[in-house]
């Protein structure tokens, strides 16, 4: 009996070791499959981010051309009011127009403009808000939902046009409240990697009529309302075009960084996949050798 136990024990131990290795091997197979799936997923993400980077680069060139045109509109309109020495009243109802967009995946471009508007509202909480773009609306509605009197979406999906700005200006003019001061917040394009949230003033009809040098332009007072509405549309078009160029530039940079990070992850997971695959092959060889040795 003792001889039988002695002869059976090595075989039982070999079977136990083989079963343990088979469990480890099955776990390695599962891990290897998970790594392969993760690697495939990251490669697909890298393709998407590279494509989005190329699209943003293509749109950026058109956006910069539209931005240069809008600056001509905006600067010419501003020159009229500056030469007429129009001055905003110290008191009165104030409107803030926020230029944003509906799309994300472009870094912190929307959060920065929202932060600048929050800072102004903290100092002047009675200001009303007109928001162009869902991203800024969502962020500002968390704390200043009662200040929002009008919002727009679907504006500037492609390169902004003056007709879109004119639609926004018409809707603002149709509001029941008449504002004494209007200020437009937007992201100013500095360079391909830099932008800054700033504001520009849009003058009202009363400011134009009370300007000391308004008579120098030989404009009839009946046309003052049309002139201020046209200048408001100019300023909004300027803000939309600048913001759109900043958005495309920021999206290109964000997608470039995402593609680089995906490439780094692909490199790390490829090394991990190869090492895990080598470990699985080694375990299989050990199982084969152990089984052959137990049969001898």
KOLVEXKE-919845 format. One record per residue (C-alpha): residue in three letters; y, x, z. Coordinates in steps of 0.2 Angstrom, whole numbers, plus 5000, padded with zeros to 4 digits. Each point is the difference from the previous one (the first is absolute). Layout:
! KOLVEXKE-919845
ALAYXZ/...
END
This chain:
! KOLVEXKE-919845
UNK500050005000/UNK501250145004/UNK499650084984/UNK500449844991/UNK501749995009/UNK500350184996/UNK499749974981/UNK501049844999/UNK501550065009/UNK500750124986/UNK499749864988/UNK501049875010/UNK501450135003/UNK500150034981/UNK500049824997/UNK501449975013/UNK501050144993/UNK499849944982/UNK500549825005/UNK501650085009/UNK500450104985/UNK499849844989/UNK501249915011/UNK501350144998/UNK499750014982/UNK500349814998/UNK501650025010/UNK500550144989/UNK499749894985/UNK501149865007/UNK501350135004/UNK499950084982/UNK500149834992/UNK501649955011/UNK500850174995/UNK499649974982/UNK500849825001/UNK501550075009/UNK500250144987/UNK499949874986/UNK501349895008/UNK501250145003/UNK499850064982/UNK500549824994/UNK501550005011/UNK500550164993/UNK499949934982/UNK501149855006/UNK501350105008/UNK500150124985/UNK500249854989/UNK501449935011/UNK500950175000/UNK500050004981/UNK500649824999/UNK501450045012/UNK500550164991/UNK500149904984/UNK501149865008/UNK501150125009/UNK500750074983/UNK500549824995/UNK500649965018/UNK501250154999/UNK500749954984/UNK500449825007/UNK500750085016/UNK501250114989/UNK500649844991/UNK500249905017/UNK501150145007/UNK501249974986/UNK500149825003/UNK500150025019/UNK501350155000/UNK501149914987/UNK500049845011/UNK500450105016/UNK501450094991/UNK500949844997/UNK500049955018/UNK500550175006/UNK501550024988/UNK500549825006/UNK499950065018/UNK499049865006/UNK499650005018/UNK498649915010/UNK500649895014/UNK499750065018/UNK499349835005/UNK498949874991/UNK498349954995/UNK499050144993/UNK498550004988/UNK498750144998/UNK499150014983/UNK498450115002/UNK499250074984/UNK498150035001/UNK498549954990/UNK498349915002/UNK498950154997/UNK499350135013/UNK499150174998/UNK501750094999/UNK500150095017/UNK501449955012/UNK501349944988/UNK500049825006/UNK499950045018/UNK501550124999/UNK501149864992/UNK499449885013/UNK500550125014/UNK501750024993/UNK500349814999/UNK499349995018/UNK501350135006/UNK501449894992/UNK499349845007/UNK499950085018/UNK501950034999/UNK500449844991/UNK498749875004/UNK500949864992/UNK499850064982/UNK499049894988/UNK498750084989/UNK499549984982/UNK498450104996/UNK499350054983/UNK498250055002/UNK498649945011/UNK499750175008/UNK501750015009/UNK499949815003/UNK498450025010/UNK500750145010/UNK501749925004/UNK499349835004/UNK499150075015/UNK501650025010/UNK501349914989/UNK499249854992/UNK501549895005/UNK501250114991/UNK499149984983/UNK500949874989/UNK499350044983/UNK498550114994/UNK499450044983/UNK498350064993/UNK499450054983/UNK501750094997/UNK499850184993/UNK498149994996/UNK500550114985/UNK501650094996/UNK501449895007/UNK501249914988/UNK501849945002/UNK499349824998/UNK499050015015/UNK501550075010/UNK501049854993/UNK498749885006/UNK500150075018/UNK501950004999/UNK500049814995/UNK498949955014/UNK501150095012/UNK501549924994/UNK499249835001/UNK499750025019/UNK501049885011/UNK500750145011/UNK501550094993/UNK500050185005/UNK501550115003/UNK499050174999/UNK498550044989/UNK499050165002/UNK498550064990/UNK498650115007/UNK498950104988/UNK499250174998/UNK501050134990/UNK499150114989/UNK500350195004/UNK498750094991/UNK498149984995/UNK499550025018/UNK501549945010/UNK500949845003/UNK501249935013/UNK500349825006/UNK501949964998/UNK501149854998/UNK501449964988/UNK501349865002/UNK500249854988/UNK501749935001/UNK500449815001/UNK501349904991/UNK501249995015/UNK499950195001/UNK500550024982/UNK501449875000/UNK500850095016/UNK499850174992/UNK501750084998/UNK499850074983/UNK498949864993/UNK501549954989/UNK499950164991/UNK498449954990/UNK500949844993/UNK498649895005/UNK500349815002/UNK499649945018/UNK498949874992/UNK498850134994/UNK499950095017/UNK498549905006/UNK499150044983/UNK500550195002/UNK499350015018/UNK498449914995/UNK499850124986/UNK500350155011/UNK498849945013/UNK498749994986/UNK500450184995/UNK499850065017/UNK498349915002/UNK499450074984/UNK500650175005/UNK499049985017/UNK498449934991/UNK500050144987/UNK500350145013/UNK498649935011/UNK498849984986/UNK500250184995/UNK499850055019/UNK498449895001/UNK499250084984/UNK500450185006/UNK499349965018/UNK498549924992/UNK499650154989/UNK500250125015/UNK498949895011/UNK498649994987/UNK500150194997/UNK499850035018/UNK498649875001/UNK499150084985/UNK500150185008/UNK499349935017/UNK498649914990/UNK499650174991/UNK499950095017/UNK498949865007/UNK498950014984/UNK499850195003/UNK499549985018/UNK498849864997/UNK499250094986/UNK499650155011/UNK499349885013/UNK499049914987/UNK499250174994/UNK499650065018/UNK499349835005/UNK498950004984/UNK499450185003/UNK499549955018/UNK499049854993/UNK499150114988/UNK499650125014/UNK499349865011/UNK498949944986/UNK499350184997/UNK499750015019/UNK499149845000/UNK498950054985/UNK499650175007/UNK499649925017/UNK498849874992/UNK499150144990/UNK499850115015/UNK499349855011/UNK498749974987/UNK499350185000/
END
